[in-house]
Amino acid sequence: MIKNRTKTQTQSGYKIQLDPIDWSQLYIQAKLSPGQRMLAMAQVSAFSRSILRGAFQRRFPEQTLPEINMLMLEYLNNIPEYRYE
């Protein structure tokens, strides 16, 4: 994911500056099998969804779990990185 995007104008258009590469993390991931990488990705995804769900449950304690899930879906659909257009 691109974080802290800054655009600087150059002669050919715009240049996007990305976060620096975390080489130690890349070396760790390179040692994993494809299946282990997929498992790690699924675990991180589940963890981030649980954090978001917990935040919505604290903000809207009267909502049921299906209603919280719909709020999450609406929230994620409004984030530019998650749009599938």
PyMOL commands that place a pseudoatom at each C-alpha (Angstrom):
pseudoatom trace, name=CA, resn=MET, resi=1, chain=A, elem=C, hetatm=0, pos=[0.000, 0.000, 0.000]
pseudoatom trace, name=CA, resn=ILE, resi=2, chain=A, elem=C, hetatm=0, pos=[1.219, 3.479, -0.788]
pseudoatom trace, name=CA, resn=LYS, resi=3, chain=A, elem=C, hetatm=0, pos=[1.525, 5.643, 2.314]
pseudoatom trace, name=CA, resn=ASN, resi=4, chain=A, elem=C, hetatm=0, pos=[2.377, 9.305, 2.640]
pseudoatom trace, name=CA, resn=ARG, resi=5, chain=A, elem=C, hetatm=0, pos=[2.105, 9.981, -1.072]
pseudoatom trace, name=CA, resn=THR, resi=6, chain=A, elem=C, hetatm=0, pos=[3.680, 13.223, -2.092]
pseudoatom trace, name=CA, resn=LYS, resi=7, chain=A, elem=C, hetatm=0, pos=[3.779, 14.485, -5.625]
pseudoatom trace, name=CA, resn=THR, resi=8, chain=A, elem=C, hetatm=0, pos=[6.605, 16.574, -6.947]
pseudoatom trace, name=CA, resn=GLN, resi=9, chain=A, elem=C, hetatm=0, pos=[6.407, 17.978, -10.434]
pseudoatom trace, name=CA, resn=THR, resi=10, chain=A, elem=C, hetatm=0, pos=[9.137, 17.027, -12.875]
pseudoatom trace, name=CA, resn=GLN, resi=11, chain=A, elem=C, hetatm=0, pos=[9.603, 17.736, -16.569]
pseudoatom trace, name=CA, resn=SER, resi=12, chain=A, elem=C, hetatm=0, pos=[7.877, 14.471, -17.534]
pseudoatom trace, name=CA, resn=GLY, resi=13, chain=A, elem=C, hetatm=0, pos=[4.909, 14.823, -15.153]
pseudoatom trace, name=CA, resn=TYR, resi=14, chain=A, elem=C, hetatm=0, pos=[4.591, 13.753, -11.549]
pseudoatom trace, name=CA, resn=LYS, resi=15, chain=A, elem=C, hetatm=0, pos=[6.874, 11.641, -9.409]
pseudoatom trace, name=CA, resn=ILE, resi=16, chain=A, elem=C, hetatm=0, pos=[5.386, 9.691, -6.508]
pseudoatom trace, name=CA, resn=GLN, resi=17, chain=A, elem=C, hetatm=0, pos=[7.685, 9.218, -3.529]
pseudoatom trace, name=CA, resn=LEU, resi=18, chain=A, elem=C, hetatm=0, pos=[7.071, 5.936, -1.675]
pseudoatom trace, name=CA, resn=ASP, resi=19, chain=A, elem=C, hetatm=0, pos=[8.088, 4.813, 1.792]
pseudoatom trace, name=CA, resn=PRO, resi=20, chain=A, elem=C, hetatm=0, pos=[11.627, 3.413, 2.060]
pseudoatom trace, name=CA, resn=ILE, resi=21, chain=A, elem=C, hetatm=0, pos=[12.046, -0.328, 1.501]
pseudoatom trace, name=CA, resn=ASP, resi=22, chain=A, elem=C, hetatm=0, pos=[12.195, -2.467, 4.631]
pseudoatom trace, name=CA, resn=TRP, resi=23, chain=A, elem=C, hetatm=0, pos=[14.920, -4.883, 3.516]
pseudoatom trace, name=CA, resn=SER, resi=24, chain=A, elem=C, hetatm=0, pos=[14.796, -7.041, 6.639]
pseudoatom trace, name=CA, resn=GLN, resi=25, chain=A, elem=C, hetatm=0, pos=[11.061, -7.634, 6.133]
pseudoatom trace, name=CA, resn=LEU, resi=26, chain=A, elem=C, hetatm=0, pos=[11.655, -8.489, 2.464]
pseudoatom trace, name=CA, resn=TYR, resi=27, chain=A, elem=C, hetatm=0, pos=[14.327, -11.050, 3.415]
pseudoatom trace, name=CA, resn=ILE, resi=28, chain=A, elem=C, hetatm=0, pos=[11.958, -12.653, 5.934]
pseudoatom trace, name=CA, resn=GLN, resi=29, chain=A, elem=C, hetatm=0, pos=[9.150, -12.843, 3.368]
pseudoatom trace, name=CA, resn=ALA, resi=30, chain=A, elem=C, hetatm=0, pos=[11.497, -14.242, 0.708]
pseudoatom trace, name=CA, resn=LYS, resi=31, chain=A, elem=C, hetatm=0, pos=[12.185, -17.256, 2.936]
pseudoatom trace, name=CA, resn=LEU, resi=32, chain=A, elem=C, hetatm=0, pos=[8.483, -18.130, 3.127]
pseudoatom trace, name=CA, resn=SER, resi=33, chain=A, elem=C, hetatm=0, pos=[6.810, -20.521, 0.736]
pseudoatom trace, name=CA, resn=PRO, resi=34, chain=A, elem=C, hetatm=0, pos=[3.970, -19.104, -1.408]
pseudoatom trace, name=CA, resn=GLY, resi=35, chain=A, elem=C, hetatm=0, pos=[1.451, -20.809, 0.868]
pseudoatom trace, name=CA, resn=GLN, resi=36, chain=A, elem=C, hetatm=0, pos=[3.020, -19.283, 3.967]
pseudoatom trace, name=CA, resn=ARG, resi=37, chain=A, elem=C, hetatm=0, pos=[2.943, -15.845, 2.326]
pseudoatom trace, name=CA, resn=MET, resi=38, chain=A, elem=C, hetatm=0, pos=[-0.757, -16.267, 1.552]
pseudoatom trace, name=CA, resn=LEU, resi=39, chain=A, elem=C, hetatm=0, pos=[-1.412, -17.372, 5.138]
pseudoatom trace, name=CA, resn=ALA, resi=40, chain=A, elem=C, hetatm=0, pos=[0.460, -14.343, 6.508]
pseudoatom trace, name=CA, resn=MET, resi=41, chain=A, elem=C, hetatm=0, pos=[-1.512, -12.055, 4.185]
pseudoatom trace, name=CA, resn=ALA, resi=42, chain=A, elem=C, hetatm=0, pos=[-4.817, -13.598, 5.331]
pseudoatom trace, name=CA, resn=GLN, resi=43, chain=A, elem=C, hetatm=0, pos=[-3.829, -13.228, 8.989]
pseudoatom trace, name=CA, resn=VAL, resi=44, chain=A, elem=C, hetatm=0, pos=[-2.900, -9.560, 8.567]
pseudoatom trace, name=CA, resn=SER, resi=45, chain=A, elem=C, hetatm=0, pos=[-6.131, -8.932, 6.686]
pseudoatom trace, name=CA, resn=ALA, resi=46, chain=A, elem=C, hetatm=0, pos=[-8.217, -10.610, 9.414]
pseudoatom trace, name=CA, resn=PHE, resi=47, chain=A, elem=C, hetatm=0, pos=[-6.353, -8.661, 12.099]
pseudoatom trace, name=CA, resn=SER, resi=48, chain=A, elem=C, hetatm=0, pos=[-6.952, -5.315, 10.393]
pseudoatom trace, name=CA, resn=ARG, resi=49, chain=A, elem=C, hetatm=0, pos=[-10.646, -6.113, 9.895]
pseudoatom trace, name=CA, resn=SER, resi=50, chain=A, elem=C, hetatm=0, pos=[-10.991, -7.045, 13.565]
pseudoatom trace, name=CA, resn=ILE, resi=51, chain=A, elem=C, hetatm=0, pos=[-9.441, -3.719, 14.610]
pseudoatom trace, name=CA, resn=LEU, resi=52, chain=A, elem=C, hetatm=0, pos=[-11.853, -1.839, 12.341]
pseudoatom trace, name=CA, resn=ARG, resi=53, chain=A, elem=C, hetatm=0, pos=[-14.811, -3.907, 13.594]
pseudoatom trace, name=CA, resn=GLY, resi=54, chain=A, elem=C, hetatm=0, pos=[-13.820, -3.179, 17.209]
pseudoatom trace, name=CA, resn=ALA, resi=55, chain=A, elem=C, hetatm=0, pos=[-13.626, 0.549, 16.488]
pseudoatom trace, name=CA, resn=PHE, resi=56, chain=A, elem=C, hetatm=0, pos=[-17.111, 0.514, 14.949]
pseudoatom trace, name=CA, resn=GLN, resi=57, chain=A, elem=C, hetatm=0, pos=[-18.487, -1.522, 17.876]
pseudoatom trace, name=CA, resn=ARG, resi=58, chain=A, elem=C, hetatm=0, pos=[-17.127, 1.034, 20.350]
pseudoatom trace, name=CA, resn=ARG, resi=59, chain=A, elem=C, hetatm=0, pos=[-18.499, 3.915, 18.303]
pseudoatom trace, name=CA, resn=PHE, resi=60, chain=A, elem=C, hetatm=0, pos=[-21.905, 2.290, 17.689]
pseudoatom trace, name=CA, resn=PRO, resi=61, chain=A, elem=C, hetatm=0, pos=[-22.573, -0.066, 20.644]
pseudoatom trace, name=CA, resn=GLU, resi=62, chain=A, elem=C, hetatm=0, pos=[-26.281, -0.375, 19.810]
pseudoatom trace, name=CA, resn=GLN, resi=63, chain=A, elem=C, hetatm=0, pos=[-25.605, -1.838, 16.328]
pseudoatom trace, name=CA, resn=THR, resi=64, chain=A, elem=C, hetatm=0, pos=[-25.802, -5.578, 15.660]
pseudoatom trace, name=CA, resn=LEU, resi=65, chain=A, elem=C, hetatm=0, pos=[-22.889, -7.483, 14.108]
pseudoatom trace, name=CA, resn=PRO, resi=66, chain=A, elem=C, hetatm=0, pos=[-24.473, -7.556, 10.608]
pseudoatom trace, name=CA, resn=GLU, resi=67, chain=A, elem=C, hetatm=0, pos=[-25.040, -3.786, 10.833]
pseudoatom trace, name=CA, resn=ILE, resi=68, chain=A, elem=C, hetatm=0, pos=[-21.417, -3.275, 11.918]
pseudoatom trace, name=CA, resn=ASN, resi=69, chain=A, elem=C, hetatm=0, pos=[-20.283, -5.381, 8.954]
pseudoatom trace, name=CA, resn=MET, resi=70, chain=A, elem=C, hetatm=0, pos=[-22.326, -3.200, 6.588]
pseudoatom trace, name=CA, resn=LEU, resi=71, chain=A, elem=C, hetatm=0, pos=[-20.772, -0.064, 8.119]
pseudoatom trace, name=CA, resn=MET, resi=72, chain=A, elem=C, hetatm=0, pos=[-17.324, -1.592, 7.553]
pseudoatom trace, name=CA, resn=LEU, resi=73, chain=A, elem=C, hetatm=0, pos=[-18.166, -2.411, 3.947]
pseudoatom trace, name=CA, resn=GLU, resi=74, chain=A, elem=C, hetatm=0, pos=[-19.418, 1.120, 3.322]
pseudoatom trace, name=CA, resn=TYR, resi=75, chain=A, elem=C, hetatm=0, pos=[-16.297, 2.570, 4.957]
pseudoatom trace, name=CA, resn=LEU, resi=76, chain=A, elem=C, hetatm=0, pos=[-13.915, 0.386, 2.928]
pseudoatom trace, name=CA, resn=ASN, resi=77, chain=A, elem=C, hetatm=0, pos=[-15.728, 1.167, -0.322]
pseudoatom trace, name=CA, resn=ASN, resi=78, chain=A, elem=C, hetatm=0, pos=[-15.060, 4.868, 0.234]
pseudoatom trace, name=CA, resn=ILE, resi=79, chain=A, elem=C, hetatm=0, pos=[-11.273, 4.428, 0.580]
pseudoatom trace, name=CA, resn=PRO, resi=80, chain=A, elem=C, hetatm=0, pos=[-9.539, 5.103, -2.772]
pseudoatom trace, name=CA, resn=GLU, resi=81, chain=A, elem=C, hetatm=0, pos=[-7.030, 2.215, -2.346]
pseudoatom trace, name=CA, resn=TYR, resi=82, chain=A, elem=C, hetatm=0, pos=[-9.880, -0.307, -2.068]
pseudoatom trace, name=CA, resn=ARG, resi=83, chain=A, elem=C, hetatm=0, pos=[-11.921, 0.811, -5.058]
pseudoatom trace, name=CA, resn=TYR, resi=84, chain=A, elem=C, hetatm=0, pos=[-12.232, -1.698, -7.881]
pseudoatom trace, name=CA, resn=GLU, resi=85, chain=A, elem=C, hetatm=0, pos=[-13.260, 0.478, -10.793]
for i in range(1, 85): cmd.bond("trace and resi %d" % i, "trace and resi %d" % (i + 1))
show_as sticks, trace
zoom trace
